Amino acid sequence: MIVFPNCKINLGLHVRAKRADGFHDIETVFYPVPLNDVLEFIPADGASSASGLSFQLTGIPVAGD
């Protein structure tokens, strides 16, 4: 399966409180930009993880953590 997620710029992010489910409430403003990423999901034969999933990154390297 191939999907094309939309890109956005995060103009602000305020992490509020931690919720009972372990996630956080946030306040944020996103600005959509006319670009897309490409994600392809392929069934992995013999994936090394216990969940049966693996991850492979390709494309142009982006500097940063």
All heavy atoms as TSV, in Angstrom:
chain	resi	resn	atom	element	x	y	z
A	1	MET	N	N	0.848	-1.155	0.000
A	1	MET	CA	C	0.000	0.000	0.000
A	1	MET	C	C	0.905	1.232	0.000
A	1	MET	O	O	1.897	1.287	0.717
A	1	MET	CB	C	-0.892	0.001	1.254
A	1	MET	CG	C	-1.625	1.303	1.420
A	1	MET	SD	S	-2.780	1.495	2.812
A	1	MET	CE	C	-2.197	0.477	4.084
A	2	ILE	N	N	0.586	2.201	-0.825
A	2	ILE	CA	C	1.318	3.470	-0.877
A	2	ILE	C	C	0.352	4.585	-0.501
A	2	ILE	O	O	-0.762	4.644	-1.008
A	2	ILE	CB	C	1.906	3.726	-2.271
A	2	ILE	CG1	C	2.903	2.625	-2.638
A	2	ILE	CG2	C	2.579	5.094	-2.325
A	2	ILE	CD1	C	3.444	2.729	-4.043
A	3	VAL	N	N	0.792	5.453	0.422
A	3	VAL	CA	C	-0.006	6.611	0.823
A	3	VAL	C	C	0.853	7.864	0.717
A	3	VAL	O	O	2.083	7.799	0.729
A	3	VAL	CB	C	-0.582	6.466	2.250
A	3	VAL	CG1	C	-1.577	5.326	2.329
A	3	VAL	CG2	C	0.519	6.269	3.267
A	4	PHE	N	N	0.217	9.013	0.571
A	4	PHE	CA	C	0.904	10.292	0.389
A	4	PHE	C	C	0.448	11.264	1.474
A	4	PHE	O	O	-0.438	12.094	1.255
A	4	PHE	CB	C	0.602	10.854	-1.006
A	4	PHE	CG	C	1.035	9.937	-2.110
A	4	PHE	CD1	C	0.161	9.005	-2.646
A	4	PHE	CD2	C	2.323	9.990	-2.589
A	4	PHE	CE1	C	0.556	8.148	-3.653
A	4	PHE	CE2	C	2.734	9.141	-3.596
A	4	PHE	CZ	C	1.851	8.211	-4.128
A	5	PRO	N	N	1.044	11.200	2.683
A	5	PRO	CA	C	0.620	12.091	3.763
A	5	PRO	C	C	0.949	13.550	3.446
A	5	PRO	O	O	1.985	13.860	2.852
A	5	PRO	CB	C	1.394	11.593	4.975
A	5	PRO	CG	C	2.514	10.787	4.434
A	5	PRO	CD	C	2.099	10.292	3.088
A	6	ASN	N	N	0.057	14.438	3.857
A	6	ASN	CA	C	0.239	15.872	3.638
A	6	ASN	C	C	1.312	16.442	4.558
A	6	ASN	O	O	1.470	16.011	5.696
A	6	ASN	CB	C	-1.070	16.611	3.887
A	6	ASN	CG	C	-2.146	16.199	2.921
A	6	ASN	OD1	O	-1.878	15.942	1.760
A	6	ASN	ND2	N	-3.366	16.102	3.404
A	7	CYS	N	N	2.032	17.428	4.062
A	7	CYS	CA	C	3.022	18.133	4.867
A	7	CYS	C	C	2.374	19.329	5.544
A	7	CYS	O	O	1.368	19.856	5.081
A	7	CYS	CB	C	4.170	18.621	3.990
A	7	CYS	SG	S	5.114	17.291	3.249
A	8	LYS	N	N	2.985	19.747	6.640
A	8	LYS	CA	C	2.504	20.922	7.358
A	8	LYS	C	C	3.666	21.537	8.118
A	8	LYS	O	O	4.660	20.878	8.391
A	8	LYS	CB	C	1.390	20.541	8.322
A	8	LYS	CG	C	1.833	19.595	9.416
A	8	LYS	CD	C	0.670	19.069	10.188
A	8	LYS	CE	C	1.069	18.064	11.241
A	8	LYS	NZ	N	1.865	16.954	10.791
A	9	ILE	N	N	3.520	22.810	8.449
A	9	ILE	CA	C	4.486	23.508	9.291
A	9	ILE	C	C	3.810	23.741	10.630
A	9	ILE	O	O	2.681	24.235	10.697
A	9	ILE	CB	C	4.918	24.842	8.665
A	9	ILE	CG1	C	5.646	24.584	7.343
A	9	ILE	CG2	C	5.809	25.624	9.624
A	9	ILE	CD1	C	5.961	25.835	6.558
A	10	ASN	N	N	4.483	23.386	11.701
A	10	ASN	CA	C	3.963	23.598	13.039
A	10	ASN	C	C	4.375	25.005	13.479
A	10	ASN	O	O	5.539	25.269	13.749
A	10	ASN	CB	C	4.525	22.532	13.988
A	10	ASN	CG	C	3.869	22.543	15.331
A	10	ASN	OD1	O	3.226	23.510	15.698
A	10	ASN	ND2	N	4.037	21.466	16.059
A	11	LEU	N	N	3.411	25.925	13.533
A	11	LEU	CA	C	3.699	27.320	13.880
A	11	LEU	C	C	3.806	27.547	15.381
A	11	LEU	O	O	4.280	28.585	15.818
A	11	LEU	CB	C	2.621	28.236	13.300
A	11	LEU	CG	C	2.523	28.239	11.775
A	11	LEU	CD1	C	1.349	29.090	11.335
A	11	LEU	CD2	C	3.807	28.729	11.152
A	12	GLY	N	N	3.335	26.618	16.146
A	12	GLY	CA	C	3.413	26.744	17.596
A	12	GLY	C	C	2.993	25.459	18.249
A	12	GLY	O	O	2.181	24.713	17.712
A	13	LEU	N	N	3.559	25.165	19.393
A	13	LEU	CA	C	3.190	23.959	20.114
A	13	LEU	C	C	3.317	24.231	21.599
A	13	LEU	O	O	4.361	24.661	22.087
A	13	LEU	CB	C	4.105	22.791	19.718
A	13	LEU	CG	C	3.901	21.495	20.504
A	13	LEU	CD1	C	2.494	20.934	20.260
A	13	LEU	CD2	C	4.950	20.479	20.130
A	14	HIS	N	N	2.227	24.016	22.307
A	14	HIS	CA	C	2.226	24.144	23.758
A	14	HIS	C	C	1.719	22.819	24.315
A	14	HIS	O	O	0.564	22.447	24.103
A	14	HIS	CB	C	1.299	25.282	24.191
A	14	HIS	CG	C	1.285	25.499	25.668
A	14	HIS	ND1	N	1.112	26.728	26.230
A	14	HIS	CD2	C	1.418	24.656	26.702
A	14	HIS	CE1	C	1.128	26.616	27.542
A	14	HIS	NE2	N	1.309	25.363	27.854
A	15	VAL	N	N	2.604	22.106	25.015
A	15	VAL	CA	C	2.213	20.843	25.639
A	15	VAL	C	C	1.538	21.189	26.956
A	15	VAL	O	O	2.125	21.834	27.814
A	15	VAL	CB	C	3.433	19.927	25.868
A	15	VAL	CG1	C	3.006	18.636	26.544
A	15	VAL	CG2	C	4.139	19.642	24.548
A	16	ARG	N	N	0.296	20.755	27.088
A	16	ARG	CA	C	-0.510	21.086	28.258
A	16	ARG	C	C	-0.302	20.056	29.366
A	16	ARG	O	O	0.762	19.976	29.932
A	16	ARG	CB	C	-1.981	21.181	27.864
A	16	ARG	CG	C	-2.281	22.173	26.744
A	16	ARG	CD	C	-2.225	23.576	27.185
A	16	ARG	NE	N	-3.270	23.757	28.199
A	16	ARG	CZ	C	-3.483	24.872	28.827
A	16	ARG	NH1	N	-2.780	25.914	28.561
A	16	ARG	NH2	N	-4.425	24.959	29.723
A	17	ALA	N	N	-1.260	19.226	29.613
A	17	ALA	CA	C	-1.207	18.270	30.717
A	17	ALA	C	C	-1.089	16.848	30.189
A	17	ALA	O	O	-1.518	16.548	29.079
A	17	ALA	CB	C	-2.472	18.393	31.565
A	18	LYS	N	N	-0.505	15.977	31.005
A	18	LYS	CA	C	-0.456	14.552	30.665
A	18	LYS	C	C	-1.800	13.926	31.032
A	18	LYS	O	O	-2.321	14.139	32.123
A	18	LYS	CB	C	0.679	13.868	31.410
A	18	LYS	CG	C	0.919	12.447	30.943
A	18	LYS	CD	C	2.186	11.879	31.544
A	18	LYS	CE	C	2.461	10.500	30.985
A	18	LYS	NZ	N	3.701	9.953	31.526
A	19	ARG	N	N	-2.346	13.146	30.103
A	19	ARG	CA	C	-3.646	12.524	30.312
A	19	ARG	C	C	-3.487	11.156	30.973
A	19	ARG	O	O	-2.379	10.608	31.049
A	19	ARG	CB	C	-4.372	12.369	28.971
A	19	ARG	CG	C	-4.545	13.675	28.242
A	19	ARG	CD	C	-5.326	13.564	26.964
A	19	ARG	NE	N	-5.106	12.344	26.202
A	19	ARG	CZ	C	-5.192	12.272	24.882
A	19	ARG	NH1	N	-5.491	13.347	24.172
A	19	ARG	NH2	N	-4.999	11.138	24.255
A	20	ALA	N	N	-4.598	10.609	31.429
A	20	ALA	CA	C	-4.588	9.301	32.091
A	20	ALA	C	C	-4.130	8.191	31.149
A	20	ALA	O	O	-3.580	7.185	31.592
A	20	ALA	CB	C	-5.980	8.988	32.635
A	21	ASP	N	N	-4.323	8.373	29.821
A	21	ASP	CA	C	-3.915	7.345	28.858
A	21	ASP	C	C	-2.439	7.440	28.480
A	21	ASP	O	O	-1.955	6.705	27.632
A	21	ASP	CB	C	-4.800	7.390	27.616
A	21	ASP	CG	C	-4.702	8.709	26.846
A	21	ASP	OD1	O	-3.877	9.575	27.208
A	21	ASP	OD2	O	-5.473	8.872	25.890
A	22	GLY	N	N	-1.693	8.375	29.106
A	22	GLY	CA	C	-0.262	8.511	28.845
A	22	GLY	C	C	0.088	9.513	27.760
A	22	GLY	O	O	1.243	9.881	27.598
A	23	PHE	N	N	-0.902	9.965	26.980
A	23	PHE	CA	C	-0.674	10.986	25.969
A	23	PHE	C	C	-0.808	12.364	26.605
A	23	PHE	O	O	-1.143	12.476	27.779
A	23	PHE	CB	C	-1.679	10.828	24.814
A	23	PHE	CG	C	-1.441	9.589	23.998
A	23	PHE	CD1	C	-2.143	8.425	24.280
A	23	PHE	CD2	C	-0.529	9.579	22.960
A	23	PHE	CE1	C	-1.938	7.270	23.542
A	23	PHE	CE2	C	-0.314	8.436	22.212
A	23	PHE	CZ	C	-1.022	7.276	22.505
A	24	HIS	N	N	-0.509	13.416	25.843
A	24	HIS	CA	C	-0.585	14.784	26.352
A	24	HIS	C	C	-1.623	15.595	25.582
A	24	HIS	O	O	-1.787	15.416	24.382
A	24	HIS	CB	C	0.779	15.488	26.218
A	24	HIS	CG	C	1.820	14.938	27.127
A	24	HIS	ND1	N	2.534	13.801	26.821
A	24	HIS	CD2	C	2.261	15.361	28.333
A	24	HIS	CE1	C	3.385	13.552	27.807
A	24	HIS	NE2	N	3.242	14.476	28.730
A	25	ASP	N	N	-2.285	16.502	26.275
A	25	ASP	CA	C	-3.121	17.498	25.618
A	25	ASP	C	C	-2.185	18.568	25.072
A	25	ASP	O	O	-1.208	18.944	25.735
A	25	ASP	CB	C	-4.102	18.129	26.608
A	25	ASP	CG	C	-5.192	17.180	27.040
A	25	ASP	OD1	O	-5.600	16.342	26.222
A	25	ASP	OD2	O	-5.648	17.289	28.190
A	26	ILE	N	N	-2.466	19.030	23.850
A	26	ILE	CA	C	-1.620	20.068	23.252
A	26	ILE	C	C	-2.476	21.187	22.676
A	26	ILE	O	O	-3.657	21.005	22.384
A	26	ILE	CB	C	-0.710	19.496	22.135
A	26	ILE	CG1	C	-1.551	18.962	20.962
A	26	ILE	CG2	C	0.224	18.433	22.675
A	26	ILE	CD1	C	-0.729	18.629	19.724
A	27	GLU	N	N	-1.858	22.348	22.536
A	27	GLU	CA	C	-2.407	23.458	21.760
A	27	GLU	C	C	-1.409	23.714	20.655
A	27	GLU	O	O	-0.207	23.839	20.902
A	27	GLU	CB	C	-2.554	24.710	22.625
A	27	GLU	CG	C	-3.597	24.605	23.702
A	27	GLU	CD	C	-3.660	25.845	24.574
A	27	GLU	OE1	O	-2.785	26.733	24.444
A	27	GLU	OE2	O	-4.572	25.921	25.398
A	28	THR	N	N	-1.881	23.782	19.409
A	28	THR	CA	C	-0.969	23.940	18.297
A	28	THR	C	C	-1.657	24.630	17.126
A	28	THR	O	O	-2.888	24.676	17.069
A	28	THR	CB	C	-0.395	22.575	17.846
A	28	THR	OG1	O	0.585	22.783	16.847
A	28	THR	CG2	C	-1.475	21.663	17.319
A	29	VAL	N	N	-0.863	25.163	16.232
A	29	VAL	CA	C	-1.363	25.747	14.987
A	29	VAL	C	C	-0.529	25.152	13.863
A	29	VAL	O	O	0.702	25.251	13.881
A	29	VAL	CB	C	-1.240	27.288	14.973
A	29	VAL	CG1	C	-1.672	27.842	13.638
A	29	VAL	CG2	C	-2.040	27.895	16.104
A	30	PHE	N	N	-1.196	24.502	12.904
A	30	PHE	CA	C	-0.522	23.939	11.744
A	30	PHE	C	C	-0.844	24.772	10.518
A	30	PHE	O	O	-1.961	25.259	10.366
A	30	PHE	CB	C	-1.010	22.508	11.467
A	30	PHE	CG	C	-0.651	21.512	12.517
A	30	PHE	CD1	C	-1.628	20.736	13.103
A	30	PHE	CD2	C	0.658	21.314	12.907
A	30	PHE	CE1	C	-1.324	19.790	14.056
A	30	PHE	CE2	C	0.990	20.378	13.867
A	30	PHE	CZ	C	-0.006	19.617	14.441
A	31	TYR	N	N	0.153	24.916	9.631
A	31	TYR	CA	C	-0.059	25.589	8.361
A	31	TYR	C	C	0.231	24.574	7.250
A	31	TYR	O	O	1.360	24.085	7.131
A	31	TYR	CB	C	0.863	26.800	8.222
A	31	TYR	CG	C	0.641	27.552	6.937
A	31	TYR	CD1	C	-0.423	28.432	6.808
A	31	TYR	CD2	C	1.473	27.355	5.847
A	31	TYR	CE1	C	-0.651	29.107	5.622
A	31	TYR	CE2	C	1.255	28.026	4.658
A	31	TYR	CZ	C	0.200	28.896	4.558
A	31	TYR	OH	O	-0.028	29.559	3.373
A	32	PRO	N	N	-0.768	24.210	6.461
A	32	PRO	CA	C	-0.533	23.225	5.401
A	32	PRO	C	C	0.326	23.806	4.276
A	32	PRO	O	O	0.221	24.984	3.947
A	32	PRO	CB	C	-1.938	22.904	4.908
A	32	PRO	CG	C	-2.758	24.087	5.268
A	32	PRO	CD	C	-2.150	24.691	6.502
A	33	VAL	N	N	1.181	22.974	3.721
A	33	VAL	CA	C	1.994	23.366	2.571
A	33	VAL	C	C	1.723	22.367	1.446
A	33	VAL	O	O	1.396	21.216	1.695
A	33	VAL	CB	C	3.500	23.434	2.907
A	33	VAL	CG1	C	3.791	24.563	3.879
A	33	VAL	CG2	C	3.998	22.136	3.490
A	34	PRO	N	N	1.846	22.799	0.189
A	34	PRO	CA	C	1.477	21.934	-0.942
A	34	PRO	C	C	2.557	20.904	-1.296
A	34	PRO	O	O	3.044	20.843	-2.425
A	34	PRO	CB	C	1.244	22.931	-2.075
A	34	PRO	CG	C	2.175	24.062	-1.761
A	34	PRO	CD	C	2.188	24.150	-0.255
A	35	LEU	N	N	2.953	20.103	-0.334
A	35	LEU	CA	C	3.940	19.037	-0.525
A	35	LEU	C	C	3.401	17.762	0.105
A	35	LEU	O	O	2.567	17.813	1.006
A	35	LEU	CB	C	5.270	19.397	0.132
A	35	LEU	CG	C	5.984	20.639	-0.387
A	35	LEU	CD1	C	7.161	20.979	0.511
A	35	LEU	CD2	C	6.449	20.435	-1.811
A	36	ASN	N	N	3.892	16.627	-0.358
A	36	ASN	CA	C	3.516	15.348	0.215
A	36	ASN	C	C	4.744	14.490	0.409
A	36	ASN	O	O	5.724	14.614	-0.308
A	36	ASN	CB	C	2.547	14.584	-0.702
A	36	ASN	CG	C	1.230	15.275	-0.838
A	36	ASN	OD1	O	1.070	16.136	-1.690
A	36	ASN	ND2	N	0.295	14.914	-0.006
A	37	ASP	N	N	4.661	13.605	1.392
A	37	ASP	CA	C	5.655	12.574	1.590
A	37	ASP	C	C	5.124	11.319	0.919
A	37	ASP	O	O	3.993	11.296	0.448
A	37	ASP	CB	C	5.852	12.323	3.083
A	37	ASP	CG	C	7.314	12.131	3.446
A	37	ASP	OD1	O	8.089	11.742	2.559
A	37	ASP	OD2	O	7.667	12.361	4.605
A	38	VAL	N	N	5.925	10.280	0.853
A	38	VAL	CA	C	5.480	9.013	0.305
A	38	VAL	C	C	5.792	7.928	1.336
A	38	VAL	O	O	6.931	7.802	1.783
A	38	VAL	CB	C	6.201	8.666	-1.015
A	38	VAL	CG1	C	5.759	7.323	-1.535
A	38	VAL	CG2	C	5.982	9.755	-2.050
A	39	LEU	N	N	4.761	7.172	1.728
A	39	LEU	CA	C	4.941	6.034	2.620
A	39	LEU	C	C	4.459	4.789	1.899
A	39	LEU	O	O	3.362	4.765	1.343
A	39	LEU	CB	C	4.127	6.197	3.905
A	39	LEU	CG	C	4.565	7.286	4.866
A	39	LEU	CD1	C	3.584	7.369	6.035
A	39	LEU	CD2	C	5.966	7.035	5.375
A	40	GLU	N	N	5.296	3.749	1.909
A	40	GLU	CA	C	4.900	2.489	1.291
A	40	GLU	C	C	4.951	1.399	2.361
A	40	GLU	O	O	5.953	1.229	3.047
A	40	GLU	CB	C	5.829	2.125	0.139
A	40	GLU	CG	C	5.420	0.851	-0.559
A	40	GLU	CD	C	6.274	0.541	-1.782
A	40	GLU	OE1	O	7.336	1.161	-1.957
A	40	GLU	OE2	O	5.881	-0.335	-2.550
A	41	PHE	N	N	3.862	0.664	2.482
A	41	PHE	CA	C	3.763	-0.434	3.428
A	41	PHE	C	C	3.845	-1.746	2.654
A	41	PHE	O	O	3.064	-1.992	1.742
A	41	PHE	CB	C	2.429	-0.372	4.193
A	41	PHE	CG	C	2.298	0.855	5.036
A	41	PHE	CD1	C	1.738	2.011	4.516
A	41	PHE	CD2	C	2.736	0.860	6.345
A	41	PHE	CE1	C	1.609	3.148	5.285
A	41	PHE	CE2	C	2.617	1.994	7.128
A	41	PHE	CZ	C	2.054	3.142	6.598
A	42	ILE	N	N	4.836	-2.568	3.034
A	42	ILE	CA	C	5.058	-3.849	2.369
A	42	ILE	C	C	5.105	-4.931	3.445
A	42	ILE	O	O	5.833	-4.779	4.436
A	42	ILE	CB	C	6.400	-3.840	1.595
A	42	ILE	CG1	C	6.417	-2.719	0.569
A	42	ILE	CG2	C	6.649	-5.187	0.948
A	42	ILE	CD1	C	7.779	-2.504	-0.069
A	43	PRO	N	N	4.360	-6.024	3.287
A	43	PRO	CA	C	4.458	-7.119	4.259
A	43	PRO	C	C	5.903	-7.609	4.348
A	43	PRO	O	O	6.557	-7.818	3.329
A	43	PRO	CB	C	3.551	-8.206	3.684
A	43	PRO	CG	C	2.619	-7.476	2.769
A	43	PRO	CD	C	3.403	-6.321	2.223
A	44	ALA	N	N	6.412	-7.738	5.564
A	44	ALA	CA	C	7.805	-8.132	5.771
A	44	ALA	C	C	7.890	-9.617	6.087
A	44	ALA	O	O	7.364	-10.072	7.097
A	44	ALA	CB	C	8.416	-7.309	6.906
A	45	ASP	N	N	8.550	-10.380	5.230
A	45	ASP	CA	C	8.802	-11.795	5.501
A	45	ASP	C	C	9.975	-11.894	6.468
A	45	ASP	O	O	11.028	-11.314	6.230
A	45	ASP	CB	C	9.149	-12.540	4.212
A	45	ASP	CG	C	7.978	-12.604	3.250
A	45	ASP	OD1	O	6.829	-12.665	3.736
A	45	ASP	OD2	O	8.212	-12.577	2.029
A	46	GLY	N	N	9.779	-12.593	7.563
A	46	GLY	CA	C	10.870	-12.797	8.518
A	46	GLY	C	C	11.329	-11.518	9.182
A	46	GLY	O	O	12.511	-11.352	9.436
A	47	ALA	N	N	10.424	-10.588	9.473
A	47	ALA	CA	C	10.809	-9.338	10.141
A	47	ALA	C	C	11.471	-9.662	11.472
A	47	ALA	O	O	11.113	-10.619	12.141
A	47	ALA	CB	C	9.588	-8.456	10.350
A	48	SER	N	N	12.446	-8.857	11.849
A	48	SER	CA	C	13.250	-9.155	13.032
A	48	SER	C	C	12.550	-8.809	14.341
A	48	SER	O	O	12.933	-9.308	15.386
A	48	SER	CB	C	14.582	-8.399	12.947
A	48	SER	OG	O	14.333	-7.009	12.862
A	49	SER	N	N	11.538	-7.984	14.330
A	49	SER	CA	C	10.897	-7.590	15.582
A	49	SER	C	C	9.807	-8.582	15.976
A	49	SER	O	O	9.273	-9.315	15.151
A	49	SER	CB	C	10.298	-6.182	15.455
A	49	SER	OG	O	9.165	-6.218	14.621
A	50	ALA	N	N	9.459	-8.594	17.251
A	50	ALA	CA	C	8.426	-9.494	17.765
A	50	ALA	C	C	7.064	-9.182	17.161
A	50	ALA	O	O	6.213	-10.052	17.056
A	50	ALA	CB	C	8.373	-9.395	19.284
A	51	SER	N	N	6.838	-7.941	16.742
A	51	SER	CA	C	5.542	-7.550	16.182
A	51	SER	C	C	5.399	-7.953	14.725
A	51	SER	O	O	4.325	-7.827	14.151
A	51	SER	CB	C	5.359	-6.035	16.311
A	51	SER	OG	O	6.285	-5.369	15.464
A	52	GLY	N	N	6.486	-8.407	14.098
A	52	GLY	CA	C	6.436	-8.758	12.690
A	52	GLY	C	C	6.582	-7.553	11.782
A	52	GLY	O	O	6.315	-7.633	10.593
A	53	LEU	N	N	6.995	-6.411	12.334
A	53	LEU	CA	C	7.167	-5.189	11.554
A	53	LEU	C	C	8.633	-4.810	11.489
A	53	LEU	O	O	9.403	-5.074	12.405
A	53	LEU	CB	C	6.385	-4.036	12.193
A	53	LEU	CG	C	4.883	-4.229	12.350
A	53	LEU	CD1	C	4.290	-3.065	13.133
A	53	LEU	CD2	C	4.210	-4.356	11.005
A	54	SER	N	N	9.010	-4.179	10.406
A	54	SER	CA	C	10.353	-3.613	10.292
A	54	SER	C	C	10.228	-2.257	9.612
A	54	SER	O	O	9.212	-1.950	9.007
A	54	SER	CB	C	11.285	-4.537	9.508
A	54	SER	OG	O	10.847	-4.670	8.180
A	55	PHE	N	N	11.268	-1.429	9.711
A	55	PHE	CA	C	11.248	-0.089	9.135
A	55	PHE	C	C	12.497	0.113	8.309
A	55	PHE	O	O	13.602	-0.215	8.746
A	55	PHE	CB	C	11.184	0.961	10.249
A	55	PHE	CG	C	11.257	2.375	9.734
A	55	PHE	CD1	C	10.160	2.968	9.131
A	55	PHE	CD2	C	12.425	3.107	9.845
A	55	PHE	CE1	C	10.222	4.257	8.644
A	55	PHE	CE2	C	12.501	4.400	9.356
A	55	PHE	CZ	C	11.393	4.978	8.762
A	56	GLN	N	N	12.341	0.665	7.108
A	56	GLN	CA	C	13.473	0.981	6.249
A	56	GLN	C	C	13.278	2.379	5.722
A	56	GLN	O	O	12.205	2.710	5.197
A	56	GLN	CB	C	13.566	0.001	5.084
A	56	GLN	CG	C	14.724	0.283	4.163
A	56	GLN	CD	C	14.798	-0.720	3.018
A	56	GLN	OE1	O	14.040	-1.660	2.926
A	56	GLN	NE2	N	15.756	-0.498	2.143
A	57	LEU	N	N	14.291	3.222	5.857
A	57	LEU	CA	C	14.246	4.607	5.414
A	57	LEU	C	C	15.085	4.766	4.162
A	57	LEU	O	O	16.224	4.312	4.109
A	57	LEU	CB	C	14.782	5.519	6.526
A	57	LEU	CG	C	14.931	6.998	6.217
A	57	LEU	CD1	C	13.551	7.632	6.003
A	57	LEU	CD2	C	15.642	7.705	7.339
A	58	THR	N	N	14.513	5.389	3.127
A	58	THR	CA	C	15.246	5.678	1.896
A	58	THR	C	C	14.998	7.123	1.513
A	58	THR	O	O	14.087	7.764	2.030
A	58	THR	CB	C	14.812	4.759	0.756
A	58	THR	OG1	O	13.425	4.984	0.484
A	58	THR	CG2	C	15.026	3.292	1.084
A	59	GLY	N	N	15.790	7.629	0.616
A	59	GLY	CA	C	15.592	8.978	0.124
A	59	GLY	C	C	16.765	9.877	0.453
A	59	GLY	O	O	17.849	9.429	0.808
A	60	ILE	N	N	16.546	11.155	0.335
A	60	ILE	CA	C	17.581	12.155	0.573
A	60	ILE	C	C	17.806	12.312	2.070
A	60	ILE	O	O	16.855	12.552	2.820
A	60	ILE	CB	C	17.160	13.521	-0.041
A	60	ILE	CG1	C	16.947	13.363	-1.542
A	60	ILE	CG2	C	18.209	14.592	0.265
A	60	ILE	CD1	C	16.314	14.581	-2.195
A	61	PRO	N	N	19.050	12.173	2.555
A	61	PRO	CA	C	19.321	12.346	3.983
A	61	PRO	C	C	19.002	13.782	4.432
A	61	PRO	O	O	19.254	14.740	3.705
A	61	PRO	CB	C	20.826	12.067	4.115
A	61	PRO	CG	C	21.202	11.349	2.865
A	61	PRO	CD	C	20.245	11.809	1.806
A	62	VAL	N	N	18.457	13.893	5.627
A	62	VAL	CA	C	18.153	15.200	6.219
A	62	VAL	C	C	18.985	15.330	7.475
A	62	VAL	O	O	18.934	14.465	8.357
A	62	VAL	CB	C	16.654	15.325	6.548
A	62	VAL	CG1	C	16.358	16.648	7.222
A	62	VAL	CG2	C	15.820	15.170	5.283
A	63	ALA	N	N	19.756	16.403	7.591
A	63	ALA	CA	C	20.612	16.615	8.753
A	63	ALA	C	C	19.766	16.868	10.005
A	63	ALA	O	O	18.680	17.451	9.927
A	63	ALA	CB	C	21.534	17.802	8.511
A	64	GLY	N	N	20.235	16.420	11.144
A	64	GLY	CA	C	19.550	16.679	12.409
A	64	GLY	C	C	19.291	15.407	13.189
A	64	GLY	O	O	19.537	14.298	12.726
A	65	ASP	N	N	18.803	15.588	14.390
A	65	ASP	CA	C	18.489	14.436	15.268
A	65	ASP	C	C	17.152	13.840	14.890
A	65	ASP	O	O	16.223	14.504	14.546
A	65	ASP	CB	C	18.453	14.874	16.727
A	65	ASP	CG	C	19.821	15.341	17.207
A	65	ASP	OD1	O	20.823	14.889	16.660
A	65	ASP	OD2	O	19.846	16.157	18.137
